[in-house]
């Protein structure tokens, strides 16, 4: 299948040597390889976005989300992974396609407020929710990150967010909370939020995964929300994360952190760059040692 027939197709192995937008030594490579951090962080990001009527209306009224929420989520995930691991040229192609689709999205909320998907403030918030959500999910449920690693995570992702039209990328956690405080007066509860969580917790996205893990993931995503946002969205005690949930997610995150997945985007991208396929699963210290031994600073020159 060609890139023209499937605009979301990514060949992570080719062109050999072509750099990704994010260097392999970045914390981004570690965070995005772990399905637990992606799952929890991605759902939390959508909850934060759906709190704003403009984004909620744009997604619900102008995408396939109502008819095919799983497929829509997977395409969003593909774009996110391409931005981190894909050859830079491929990442730019996919992001350009996303931007062209977003350029067609405009309308009015049920309250009569006009919106455009390419509104700079909305682009900033969508990027902020995803960036913070993935990072915080990894930090809480997989492996704690130092302040220096968190700063590097934000810094290394800026080139990707700029391609989406983001004008104010996050550079630290304080940036996220400052943006949240500015938008908070707009937040409101809505039945769509509950519908979305019900889909996630039903296990439709991955039927082979035990349903209790799906339910735990949904509750963990709610746990990532700042308390005032959870209260505003009226997500009650039925979404409280249990001790069993936490233990289950930690165990799954631990295993995913230590068992390399062959033919996955991070594995194939490492091979494309002339690195061992298991590179993203190695500790930061071992990554640095390997790169030093190879005489590299994190990414080889593009061939």
C-alpha positions as CSV (number, residue, x, y, z in Angstrom):
1,X,0.0,0.0,0.0
2,X,1.4,3.4,-1.0
3,X,1.6,6.5,1.2
4,X,-0.9,8.1,-1.2
5,X,-3.5,5.4,-0.6
6,X,-2.9,5.3,3.1
7,X,-1.8,8.8,4.3
8,X,-1.0,7.4,7.8
9,X,1.3,4.7,6.6
10,X,4.8,5.0,8.2
11,X,7.9,3.1,7.1
12,X,10.0,3.3,10.2
13,X,12.9,1.4,8.7
14,X,13.5,3.6,5.6
15,X,15.2,5.7,4.4
16,X,18.1,4.2,6.3
17,X,19.9,6.8,8.3
18,X,17.3,9.5,8.1
19,X,16.9,11.2,11.4
20,X,13.7,11.5,13.4
21,X,12.4,14.9,14.6
22,X,13.2,13.7,18.2
23,X,16.7,12.3,18.9
24,X,16.8,8.7,20.3
25,X,18.6,9.7,23.5
26,X,15.5,11.9,24.4
27,X,13.2,10.9,27.2
28,X,10.5,11.1,24.5
29,X,11.7,7.8,23.0
30,X,11.3,6.1,26.4
31,X,7.9,7.6,27.2
32,X,6.3,6.9,23.8
33,X,7.4,3.3,23.7
34,X,5.4,2.3,26.7
35,X,1.7,1.4,26.0
36,X,0.7,2.1,29.6
37,X,1.9,5.7,29.5
38,X,0.4,6.2,26.0
39,X,-2.9,4.7,27.0
40,X,-3.4,6.6,30.3
41,X,-1.9,9.8,29.1
42,X,-3.9,9.8,25.8
43,X,-7.2,9.3,27.5
44,X,-6.4,12.0,30.1
45,X,-5.5,14.4,27.3
46,X,-8.9,13.8,25.6
47,X,-10.7,14.4,28.9
48,X,-8.9,17.7,29.3
49,X,-9.7,18.7,25.7
50,X,-13.4,17.7,25.9
51,X,-13.7,19.9,28.9
52,X,-13.7,22.8,26.5
53,X,-16.9,23.0,24.3
54,X,-15.0,24.3,21.3
55,X,-12.7,21.2,21.1
56,X,-15.4,18.8,22.1
57,X,-17.7,20.1,19.4
58,X,-14.9,20.1,16.8
59,X,-14.0,16.5,17.5
60,X,-17.6,15.2,17.9
61,X,-19.1,17.0,14.9
62,X,-16.3,17.0,12.4
63,X,-14.5,13.7,12.7
64,X,-15.3,10.0,12.6
65,X,-15.1,9.8,16.4
66,X,-18.8,9.1,16.9
67,X,-18.9,6.3,14.3
68,X,-15.4,4.9,14.8
69,X,-13.8,6.2,18.1
70,X,-11.2,3.4,18.1
71,X,-10.1,4.0,14.6
72,X,-9.9,7.7,15.1
73,X,-7.8,7.2,18.3
74,X,-5.5,4.8,16.5
75,X,-4.9,7.3,13.7
76,X,-4.2,10.0,16.3
77,X,-1.7,7.6,17.9
78,X,0.0,6.9,14.6
79,X,0.5,10.6,14.1
80,X,2.0,10.9,17.6
81,X,4.4,8.0,17.1
82,X,5.4,9.2,13.7
83,X,6.4,12.6,15.2
84,X,8.7,10.9,17.7
85,X,10.1,7.9,15.8
86,X,9.4,8.3,12.1
87,X,11.8,9.6,9.5
88,X,11.6,13.4,9.6
89,X,10.3,13.6,6.1
90,X,7.5,11.1,6.8
91,X,6.6,12.9,10.1
92,X,6.3,16.2,8.2
93,X,4.1,14.6,5.6
94,X,1.7,13.1,8.1
95,X,1.5,16.3,10.3
96,X,0.9,18.3,7.1
97,X,-2.0,16.0,6.3
98,X,-3.4,16.4,9.8
99,X,-3.1,20.2,9.5
100,X,-5.0,20.2,6.1
101,X,-7.8,18.2,7.7
102,X,-8.0,20.6,10.6
103,X,-8.1,23.6,8.3
104,X,-11.6,22.3,7.2
105,X,-12.9,22.2,10.8
106,X,-15.0,25.1,12.0
107,X,-18.4,25.7,13.4
108,X,-20.4,26.7,16.5
109,X,-20.7,25.1,19.9
110,X,-24.2,24.4,21.2
111,X,-23.8,27.6,23.1
112,X,-23.3,29.6,19.9
113,X,-19.6,30.2,20.2
114,X,-17.7,30.1,16.9
115,X,-14.5,27.9,16.8
116,X,-11.8,26.9,14.3
117,X,-9.6,23.8,14.8
118,X,-6.6,25.9,13.7
119,X,-7.3,28.6,16.4
120,X,-3.8,29.2,18.0
121,X,-5.2,28.9,21.5
122,X,-6.8,25.6,20.8
123,X,-3.7,24.2,19.1
124,X,-1.7,25.2,22.1
125,X,-4.1,23.4,24.5
126,X,-4.4,20.2,22.5
127,X,-0.6,19.9,22.3
128,X,-0.2,20.8,26.0
129,X,-2.7,18.1,27.1
130,X,-1.0,15.4,25.1
131,X,2.5,16.4,26.1
132,X,1.7,16.6,29.8
133,X,-0.6,13.6,29.8
134,X,2.0,11.2,28.3
135,X,4.7,12.5,30.5
136,X,2.8,12.4,33.8
137,X,1.4,9.0,33.1
138,X,4.9,7.6,32.5
139,X,6.1,9.4,35.7
140,X,3.3,8.1,37.9
141,X,2.7,4.6,36.5
142,X,5.9,3.5,34.9
143,X,9.1,5.2,36.1
144,X,9.7,8.5,37.9
145,X,11.5,11.1,35.8
146,X,13.9,13.7,37.2
147,X,13.4,17.4,36.8
148,X,16.1,17.5,34.1
149,X,14.5,14.6,32.2
150,X,11.1,16.4,32.3
151,X,12.7,19.6,30.9
152,X,14.4,17.6,28.2
153,X,11.1,15.8,27.3
154,X,9.4,19.2,26.7
155,X,12.4,20.7,24.9
156,X,12.9,17.8,22.5
157,X,9.2,17.7,21.5
158,X,9.0,21.4,20.5
159,X,10.0,20.8,16.9
160,X,7.0,18.5,16.5
161,X,4.6,20.8,18.1
162,X,5.7,23.7,16.0
163,X,4.9,21.8,12.9
164,X,1.3,21.5,14.1
165,X,1.1,25.3,14.4
166,X,1.6,25.5,18.2
167,X,2.8,29.0,19.2
168,X,3.3,28.4,22.9
169,X,4.8,24.9,23.4
170,X,5.3,23.7,27.0
171,X,8.7,24.1,28.4
172,X,7.9,23.0,31.9
173,X,5.0,21.7,34.1
174,X,4.2,25.3,35.2
175,X,3.4,26.2,31.6
176,X,0.8,23.5,31.5
177,X,-0.9,24.6,34.7
178,X,-0.8,28.3,33.7
179,X,-2.6,27.4,30.4
180,X,-5.1,25.3,32.3
181,X,-5.9,28.1,34.7
182,X,-6.6,30.5,31.8
183,X,-9.0,28.0,30.2
184,X,-10.6,26.6,33.3
185,X,-13.5,29.1,33.4
186,X,-14.6,27.6,30.0
187,X,-14.7,24.0,31.3
188,X,-18.0,22.3,31.7
189,X,-19.4,18.8,32.2
190,X,-21.0,17.0,29.3
191,X,-22.5,13.6,28.6
192,X,-19.9,13.1,25.8
193,X,-17.2,12.8,28.5
194,X,-19.0,9.9,30.1
195,X,-19.6,8.3,26.7
196,X,-15.9,8.5,25.8
197,X,-14.8,6.9,29.1
198,X,-17.4,4.1,28.7
199,X,-15.9,3.3,25.3
200,X,-12.4,3.2,26.8
201,X,-13.3,1.1,29.8
202,X,-15.4,-1.4,27.7
203,X,-12.2,-2.8,26.1
204,X,-13.3,-2.2,22.5
205,X,-9.9,-0.8,21.6
206,X,-8.0,-4.1,22.4
207,X,-10.3,-7.0,23.0
208,X,-7.4,-9.3,23.7
209,X,-6.4,-7.3,26.8
210,X,-8.3,-8.3,30.0
211,X,-11.2,-5.9,30.6
212,X,-10.1,-5.1,34.2
213,X,-7.0,-3.5,32.7
214,X,-9.1,-1.3,30.5
215,X,-11.2,-0.2,33.5
216,X,-8.1,0.5,35.5
217,X,-6.7,2.5,32.6
218,X,-9.8,4.6,32.4
219,X,-9.7,5.3,36.2
220,X,-6.0,6.1,36.0
221,X,-6.6,8.7,33.3
222,X,-9.2,10.4,35.6
223,X,-6.6,10.3,38.4
224,X,-4.2,12.3,36.3
225,X,-6.7,15.2,36.1
226,X,-6.2,18.1,38.5
227,X,-8.8,17.9,41.2
228,X,-10.7,21.0,40.1
229,X,-11.0,19.7,36.5
230,X,-12.3,16.3,37.7
231,X,-14.8,18.2,39.9
232,X,-15.9,20.4,37.0
233,X,-16.4,17.4,34.8
234,X,-18.4,15.7,37.5
235,X,-16.4,12.5,37.4
236,X,-17.4,11.0,40.7
237,X,-16.2,8.3,43.0
238,X,-17.0,5.5,40.5
239,X,-13.8,6.6,38.7
240,X,-11.6,6.4,41.8
241,X,-8.4,4.5,41.2
242,X,-8.2,1.4,43.4
243,X,-5.1,-0.1,45.0
244,X,-5.6,-3.1,42.7
245,X,-5.9,-0.8,39.7
246,X,-2.6,0.9,40.6
247,X,-0.8,-2.4,41.1
248,X,-2.1,-3.8,37.9
249,X,-1.0,-0.8,35.8
250,X,2.4,-0.6,37.5
251,X,3.0,-4.3,36.8
252,X,2.0,-3.8,33.1
253,X,4.1,-0.7,32.8
254,X,7.1,-2.4,34.4
255,X,6.9,-5.3,31.9
256,X,6.4,-3.1,28.9
257,X,9.5,-1.1,30.0
258,X,11.7,-4.2,30.1
259,X,10.5,-6.4,27.2
260,X,11.5,-5.0,23.8
261,X,8.8,-5.3,21.1
262,X,10.4,-6.3,17.8
263,X,9.0,-4.6,14.7
264,X,7.4,-1.8,16.8
265,X,8.1,1.9,15.8
266,X,10.8,2.4,18.4
267,X,12.6,-0.9,17.4
268,X,12.4,-0.2,13.7
269,X,13.5,3.4,14.1
270,X,16.5,2.5,16.1
271,X,17.5,0.0,13.4
272,X,17.0,2.7,10.8
273,X,19.4,4.9,12.7
274,X,22.0,2.1,12.9
275,X,21.3,1.4,16.6
276,X,20.3,-1.9,18.3
277,X,16.6,-2.4,18.0
278,X,16.3,-2.6,21.8
279,X,17.8,0.9,22.2
280,X,14.6,2.6,23.6
281,X,14.3,-0.2,26.3
282,X,17.8,0.4,27.7
283,X,18.4,2.6,30.7
284,X,19.4,6.2,30.0
285,X,22.9,5.4,31.3
286,X,23.3,2.5,28.9
287,X,22.0,4.6,26.1
288,X,24.6,7.3,26.7
289,X,27.3,4.7,27.0
290,X,26.3,3.1,23.7
291,X,26.1,6.5,21.9
292,X,29.5,7.5,23.2
293,X,31.0,4.2,22.1
294,X,29.6,4.8,18.6
295,X,30.9,8.3,18.6
296,X,27.4,9.8,18.3
297,X,25.5,12.5,20.1
298,X,22.1,10.9,19.8
299,X,21.3,10.8,16.1
300,X,23.4,9.8,13.1
301,X,23.7,12.0,10.0
302,X,21.1,11.6,7.4
303,X,22.3,9.6,4.5
